[in-house]
C-alpha cells in the first residue's frame, strides 16, 4: 500500500500502482 501512496504523489505513477495493487 505504501507504493500506492507514493505513486499518488506522482501523477503518472498512479497507473502503475493500480496495476501492482
Secondary structure, 3 states (H helix, E strand, C coil): CHHHHHHHHCCCHHHHHHHHC
